[in-house]
């Protein structure tokens, strides 16, 4: 039987039928006619706008404003089209474009350790149509229903009206594989991603279309293959992430094109970039489990390599961005400091080209090799786009090798300008004795943080049902909650994602908290139902117990006080001390892979019975990695760890819930004052830390928190808006005055703020510190203004070392401070 020959497409004009030729000619004529009509109406709209301006006697400034916006948009669109055209040309014919434009060479040309990956690009090109079909089905069958369910009912329908990934696949410009400075059971690979697509994706909401096209993404993606195992598939898992924020650009279509204006366009691009960073820019990553015995939690959230403390001190000789008619001018500079997805901003200093910020920031570093510390200096222009005054990037690996970087750095992309920074690399120590050595240094340096708390929030069990507003036979019906977990430490709060309609949510999320004093602070837990906006469970863990645990790690279930007696939350808490010293004993080897026949006593043993840890704390049976629900659910009722605060299980009032959010104060060791008493005078208690710095000849005062504060008289909510005003007597002038921030609606405010007084050691014996707790009130408010006072005689304190004490607050004009607790 003869095999039929495949038909070949005819491209010769001689073979084209007359009817087809006439149809093509008609289409061309219609297109030309449509362009003429569009051009006519555009010009008619301009003429109409000019006529309306004169007829209605509008100011000519409106015409100038419209002209400025039109010129900016035309130039912006022309530049963007040129960029997109070049990127798409490189994707189609890299060699031809490179020969035509040699300045856009890929990294493999400059760096000999970066290799080409054309064989991978050919495979991606062959797979691209199938990838497009998969993505289309994924968006329509999985993503679209989830978005539709999460949107309010008032928005109505949501659907993807068009999903076209286009014909241009992503390209890998270069590949670098790390063979040194890595462990034997892992492979590091950096991929230079260049995705200049001709995609067109549109969504329809309430009959209105919004869309994007010509999406561009460039960046360096790191792929880590770990652990390597001796069984197929030889690779236990993968982690995929961007080391730094990738470059993102796109065009808007349909109604979304209205956002393509100055200010709105930048805001929309920032939102898209933040969403990408929240998914796969460090510390966020995408884990891929390839072997069944690999712990996905440790694959997704490995322990950080360290902390980078950056002190932005000052700048000089900056560009004058605001120039007046006389030719003179200054700037209103501020600095944005970024590492990966973590970003901080200094305050704005007005009218200067030599600003002094003197601000410190701390970054958790997951991968020091390949990441950069980026500083961007800008001029604040309210109502307009902020002008850039220069930028600088520093390799974090170079700071790690030096330990400390204290230099003036010359800004790039500007004619002049320098910035002075001090960056210190801090190791993570699992030795609680190291905390005593670095605590004084932490208060005396740029930041008061002395430790890092890592929380791996896994899941919750046996949460209570919630009441619905529907009645069946005269009784309210019950429904499953949609819980989210809220974790608070000091003034830092993190909230998990929402898990819909379940009493056993699985979050599997990771949070990091910087800790000032682990001996005194408490991690507060709250579970909220997002439907009713009510709290359905609370709990707390004292960080002091972590210091006594083995390796300063607690991996267990923590009891949650709720309407269900067995409610609990499964978490892994890891406490690490921040220290500039290195010790090989602090390096941990994470056991990602559990062999089928583990050795006795290894980290992958099967769950054991409930035992007692190093601190003597009762610990529940630890479930297998990532599966806390594999244990007996009633085990949560047997938890007797001191890390769990007892909270009344009776239905909570609104005031009680507020108090639980801030946490009940811990009882002071060695003190006769119980947790429930508001100090000796019934007004409250305040916790302070004192230390004298011989190097800077100043007294350092840290105001930590106030507990059991008496509500302000006349406050409609029965609460207060407290802040603290402080004087170093006998001086009572502006130089002696210090003031904390205001904490709204709180009777247990946490401040954690540091203040300094420049005094000599001889003067301290004759000084008294006066603290007044005041309630922020309005001009016409009748609420009480002074909530309590304390007088601290500094001659009675040992300021040669950091001393933390509790003091009773007394009513106004009768303040007597009595220490309740010595430093722990």
KEBA-635117 format. One record per residue (C-alpha): residue in one letter; x, y, z. Coordinates in steps of 0.02 Angstrom, whole numbers, plus 50000, padded with zeros to 5 digits. Last residue first. Example, Ala and Ser with C-alpha at 12.3 -4.5 7.8 and 13.67 -1.06 7.14 Angstrom:
<recs>
s506844994750357/a506154977550390/
</recs>
This chain:
<recs>
x508935188254187/x509135206154241/x508475209454414/x506625210554447/x505365221154539/x506325237354554/x505365250554649/x504945267354571/x503985280154672/x502905292454577/x501715302754683/x501355317754571/x500375307154445/x499915289654501/x501305276754520/x502105264854396/x503045250254469/x504735246254392/x505355230354308/x507215228254276/x508475224654138/x510305228554172/x511605229154032/x513315230554113/x514315244454194/x512645252954230/x512455245454404/x510945255154464/x510665264054631/x511465280454573/x510235280854427/x508775284954541/x507265280154435/x505665290254453/x504095282554379/x502455290054322/x500685284854276/x499205287254160/x499335306054126/x498105313153996/x496405306954058/x495065308553926/x494035324453906/x494495326953725/x494365344153644/x496145345253579/x496315326653553/x497135314653674/x498705303953675/x498805295753845/x500385298853944/x501615287754036/x502855299254122/x504635293554151/x505855303554258/x507665297754261/x508665304154409/x510455310454401/x511725314454537/x512675297954532/x512595298254341/x513635314154331/x515265305454374/x514985292554235/x514865306454107/x513255311154018/x512675310553836/x510935303253851/x510375289353733/x508695281953685/x508185264653623/x506425258853578/x505645241753610/x503895249653624/x502675235853673/x501005242153741/x499995231653865/x498445242553888/x498235245453702/x497115255953591/x498485264553490/x500335263553531/x501115281053519/x502975282153480/x504215285953618/x504775302953681/x506415310153747/x506695327153830/x508395331353901/x508935342553757/x507205350653751/x507335356153932/x506995348354102/x508735345454170/x508775339654353/x508325326854294/x508495316054138/x506775318154061/x505615305253978/x503925305753893/x503105288853864/x501665284553747/x499955277053780/x498365277153674/x497165270353806/x495765257553830/x493985257653898/x493335260353722/x492505277253757/x494045283853849/x493465295253989/x494715289054116/x496175280654032/x496275261954064/x497565256354195/x499105248454118/x499305230054157/x500975228854068/x502155241753995/x503515237853869/x505345238153819/x506055255553847/x507925254153815/x509035267253898/x510855269553845/x511875281853949/x513265290453853/x515155291853850/x515295284553673/x516595271253714/x516125270153898/x514345265453850/x513245264854007/x511845252154012/x510035252554067/x508575241354014/x506775245654060/x505135236454093/x503625246354151/x502265241154273/x500435246154292/x499295258254386/x498745247454533/x500005255654652/x501045239954686/x500955234054507/x499445229754402/x499175212554478/x498655198254360/x500395191954326/x500855190254509/x501985201954607/x503035192454732/x504525193254619/x505935180654606/x505635177854422/x504425190954356/x502765183854299/x502565185054114/x501405198754051/x499795193153967/x499925193953778/x499705208753661/x498395199253562/x497725191753722/x497325208953791/x496365213653635/x495395197253644/x494975200453827/x494275217653783/x493165210453647/x492505196953763/x493165179353754/x492055164053775/x492815153653915/x494415144353879/x495435155553991/x497225157053934/x498635146554004/x500265151253926/x501165137653831/x503055137853834/x502995130054005/x502555113953918/x501105104153988/x500385097353826/x499195083153863/x497685090653772/x498645091753609/x498905072953611/x497075070553574/x497415071953389/x498455056053389/x499825058253263/x499765057853073/x499005075253075/x500705082753097/x501235077352924/x502655088352858/x504015077552930/x503325062853024/x502445067453183/x503345072153344/x502505064253493/x502195078053616/x503525086953716/x503525089653903/x504855102453945/x506305097054053/x507415109853970/x508415096653877/x506855088753806/x505625076953889/x504715063153803/x503165059053704/x503415042553617/x504485041253466/x504115045253285/x505115034853161/x506935039153150/x507495051753022/x508635062053133/x509645046753175/x509515037553341/x509525020253266/x510045020253086/x508745023252954/x508065009252845/x506995017152710/x508155032252705/x507495049152755/x508175063252648/x508255081552698/x509355079352851/x510045096852876/x511885097652919/x512095111653044/x513525123953060/x513655130253239/x515135118953278/x516145127753142/x516175143753248/x516195161153175/x516115177353274/x515065192353220/x513595185653322/x511715184753299/x510975171153412/x509835158453329/x508115152453388/x507185139153289/x505325135853315/x504485121653220/x502605122853224/x501035112153245/x499545121653316/x498335114353441/x496485112953479/x496095098253595/x494945107453717/x493845114753577/x493095131653624/x494825138953608/x496505139453696/x497845133353577/x499095120353634/x500745119553543/x501215104253439/x503055100253421/x504745104553347/x505635115753473/x507415120653427/x508735129653532/x510005115853488/x509185106153631/x507945117253723/x508475129153861/x508565144553750/x506905139653672/x506075140853844/x506595159053857/x505665162253695/x504035161253791/x502665153653682/x500895160553669/x499125154853630/x497495160553554/x495995152753466/x494395157353372/x494685175953350/x493295184053249/x493255192053076/x491675181853039/x492265175352870/x494135177252899/x494115166153053/x495615170953155/x496945160453241/x498095169753360/x499845165853418/x500975176753524/x502855174153528/x503505180753693/x504975191753738/x505955192753901/x507425180653892/x507455181653702/x507965200053709/x507905210553550/x507245197253431/x507155198653241/x505705188253175/x505675176653025/x504155167852951/x503945151552854/x502355144052784/x501645126352775/x499835132352797/x498865116252825/x497145119752900/x496265106853009/x494555114353050/x494245118052866/x493195129452758/x494485139752662/x496315140752711/x496845158952722/x498685163152701/x499745166952853/x499915183352946/x501535190853011/x501655203953148/x503175213553210/x502955225953353/x503525213753487/x503295196253419/x501635192853336/x501005177753238/x499295178253154/x498615161953084/x497215161552955/x495635151452970/x494135148952854/x492965141352983/x491875125752964/x490045128952990/x488805127553132/x486935130753124/x486025142153244/x484535134553331/x482665138253312/x482295123053208/x483715127553089/x484335145453102/x485575153952986/x486795167153045/x488185154253051/x489095149253209/x490915143953195/x491675126653219/x493145124853336/x494905120353278/x495405102253298/x497145103253222/x498265117053156/x499625116653024/x501445119252975/x502095136153032/x503985135653019/x504505149953133/x506295156453129/x506785167753274/x508355178253251/x509385184953394/x510245200353468/x509225214553395/x509645231153477/x510305238653317/x511755249753264/x512925245053406/x512895247053595/x511305237253623/x511905222653516/x513665223453591/x512965221553767/x511975206353712/x513435198553616/x514275188853757/x512695184153851/x511905177753690/x513395166453652/x512935156053804/x511325151053714/x512355141453583/x511455139053417/x512425153153334/x511925161653171/x513335171953097/x513255190853074/x514055200052927/x514255218752959/x513915232752835/x514405250852865/x513835263252734/x514425280152669/x513675286252506/x514545295852366/x513975307852230/x514575314052063/x514285312151876/x512875299551895/x512575281751831/x513515273751977/x513745280752153/x515485280652231/x515555270952394/x516265278052557/x516785263252663/x516465252452816/x516295234252760/x516415221352898/x516705202452895/x517905203952748/x517405187552665/x515565189952705/x515585207652635/x516325200852473/x514985187252465/x513645200552483/x514185208252318/x513925227152325/x512765236952210/x512725255952196/x511425268552141/x511275286752090/x510205302152120/x508625295252040/x507205307552023/x505565303352110/x504075302851992/x502915317252026/x501555321952152/x502795324252294/x504585324352226/x505765314952341/x507525313752267/x508185296152253/x509665285652310/x509645267252262/x510655254952368/x510785236652316/x511605223052421/x511895209052298/x511565190452291/x512615178052190/x513455169352336/x512645174852499/x511145163252481/x509845163752621/x510305180752694/x509105188352822/x509265207152807/x509465219752948/x509285238652935/x510185253053020/x509885271753008/x511135286253025/x510235296852895/x511445311252866/x511105320552703/x512435329852604/x511495336852452/x510195345352562/x508445352652557/x507425339652650/x508055323252723/x506835309152681/x506815294052799/x507705278152751/x506885264452651/x506915245552671/x506755231052549/x506815212052561/x506365202952398/x508205200552352/x509245212452457/x508675230452445/x509095247152526/x508085262152463/x508915278652508/x508185296052533/x508625312952463/x507665329452459/x508795338552338/x509635355452320/x509565370652208/x510445385252129/x510215390651949/x509305406551997/x507675399851923/x507685384952041/x508535367952029/x507775352952120/x508845337852072/x510495344452137/x511585328952119/x512365322352278/x514045328652342/x513895318852506/x512985304052582/x512685297952759/x512615283152880/x511655268752803/x512025254852929/x511775237652853/x511665222052963/x511795206352854/x511115190552936/x511735172852907/x511645157052802/x509775155152823/x509075138152875/x508195129152734/x506365133452701/x505745125052542/x506825109452552/x506685108952740/x504795108852726/x504835096452581/x505675082952686/x506245070352555/x505665052252572/x504555052252417/x505915057452297/x505735071252166/x504995085052274/x505015101952187/x505205117352296/x504795134952230/x505725148652323/x505415163752431/x506885171052530/x507355174752393/x506325178852238/x505085165352187/x503295168652241/x503275184952338/x504545192252215/x503365188952069/x501965197752164/x503115212352205/x503605214052021/x501775214551968/x501395227952099/x502915238252049/x502395237651865/x500665243851913/x501375258352016/x502555263251876/x501115263651751/x500015273751869/x501365286751900/x501435293151722/x500035285351620/x499765267751550/x498405263951677/x497045267651548/x497785253351445/x496945241551568/x495325244751475/x495935234951324/x497805230951324/x499315234451434/x501115232051380/x502425222851482/x504055224751579/x504965215151716/x506805214951763/x507095201151891/x507235204752078/x508785196052144/x509295177952173/x507805171252076/x507145154552137/x507025135952102/x507335122452233/x507485104352177/x507265087452260/x507925070052294/x509055068552141/x509685050952101/x508015046952015/x508305033252064/x509265028252219/x510945033552289/x510345050952337/x510835068852293/x509945080652410/x509785092952336/x509765100152159/x509815119052176/x509185129552030/x509625148052028/x508755160051911/x509665175451848/x508515188651776/x507535194951627/x505645195251606/x504695203251462/x502805202051430/x502275207551256/x500435207851304/x499335212151453/x497455211751476/x495855219051544/x494125216151469/x492495222151545/x490925211151547/x490855210151737/x492675204751741/x493485197751584/x495305192751579/x496555194751437/x498235186651398/x499245190751242/x500995183551229/x502345189951111/x503675185051235/x505375191851281/x505905178951411/x507775179851445/x508345168651588/x510195167351635/x510245150751727/x511295147751883/x511625129751938/x512065123052110/x512235104252137/x512045095652305/x512595080252404/x514465083452397/x514285100552476/x514655116652383/x516185127952387/x516755121252219/x515815113452072/x514585127352035/x513695125751867/x513475141551763/x512265141851619/x512035155551489/x510745164651384/x509315152851422/x507875157651309/x506015158451346/x504845153551204/x504265165151063/x502705158950972/x501395166951082/x500805162651257/x499005165551203/x497635164951335/x496085175251294/x494445177651388/x495105171551554/x493595171951667/x492825181451811/x490975183351847/x490225195051975/x491145208752066/x489755210052197/x490005191852248/x491715196052318/x493185187252235/x493975171752314/x492845159252224/x493165167052052/x495045167052083/x495025148652130/x493915144051982/x495095153151860/x496695145551930/x496235127251911/x495295123551750/x495585139251646/x497335143751705/x497975125851709/x497185121651541/x498025136551458/x499685132851545/x499655114951480/x499215120151302/x500625132951302/x501865120151369/x501365108751227/x501705122451099/x503375126551187/x504095108851191/x505085110351028/x505715127751073/x506145121751248/x507165107451176/x508085119151057/x508435131151201/x509165116751304/x510325111851161/x510835129951143/x511455130651322/x513025141251313/x514255140451458/x514705152651595/x516415149051672/x517275158951532/x516335174951577/x516195188751446/x515445179351297/x514435167451408/x513575182751484/x512595187051328/x513165201351214/x512045216651205/x513445228951158/x513795219750995/x512255225550904/x512185218950724/x513235203450759/x512225200150916/x510605202150818/x511115189250690/x511725176650819/x510185177850930/x508935175050791/x507145172750855/x507395176851040/x508605190750996/x507295198050878/x505995197151016/x507135206851133/x507535219851001/x505685222350958/x505205223351142/x506515236851176/x505995246851021/x504155245251067/x504545251351244/x505525266351181/x504115271051060/x502785268551194/x503715279851318/x504015293051185/x502185293151135/x501605292851318/x502735307151367/x502185317751219/x500345314751257/x500535318251444/x501475334551408/x500185339751278/x498745336351398/x499585346951531/x499895360951406/x498065360451352/x497515360851535/x498675375451567/x497705385351436/x496435388651575/x494645384051533/x493515397251459/x492095385151417/x492175389751232/x494065391251229/x494425374251306/x492985366451209/x493735372251044/x495445364951088/x494655348351141/x493605347650982/x495145350350875/x496055336250965/x494545324650950/x494435328650762/x496255323950743/x495955307050826/x494345304650727/x495235307350561/x496705295850606/x495495281850650/x494525284150487/x496125284050384/x496745268250474/x495075259650442/x495165264050256/x496915256850244/x496335240750330/x494825239350216/x495925241650062/x497125228150123/x495675216250158/x494955219449985/x496625215749903/x496755199350001/x495005194349943/x495425198549762/x497005188049768/x496055173549846/x494755174249707/x496105175049573/x496885158649637/x498665158749704/x499805146749610/x500785160449524/x501045169249690/x502145155049752/x501955150049934/x501125133249916/x501095122750075/x501745105150056/x500545090650063/x501225074950139/x501465060550021/x500285045950041/x501135029450079/x500745016649946/x500005000050000/
</recs>
